[in-house]
Amino acid sequence: MSRISPDQVKHVANLARLAITEEETEKFTNQLDAIISFAEQLNEINTDGVEPTSHVLDMKNVMREDIPQEGLPQSEVLKNAPEHQDGQVKVPSIME
């Protein structure tokens, strides 16, 4: 017995704005059924005493300390801008 119906596959395809043929519906129904079966096998595993993890490796954020530094002088920044006006970079308008 399939855990997912062809109608459900068509519904998901429609939500994803995908046009699929009857042949693809059959193929995806079988593939999704296999994926669901595998997920159900994972549900049978005893996970008592296993702490939840967000990543398989013990990772931590390795970033340098945020130390304020002097930025570029305004004249240097504006020198690289294609257009500038009143000490600011001028960009094309995006709203009318």
Disulfide bonds with the S-S distance in Angstrom:
none
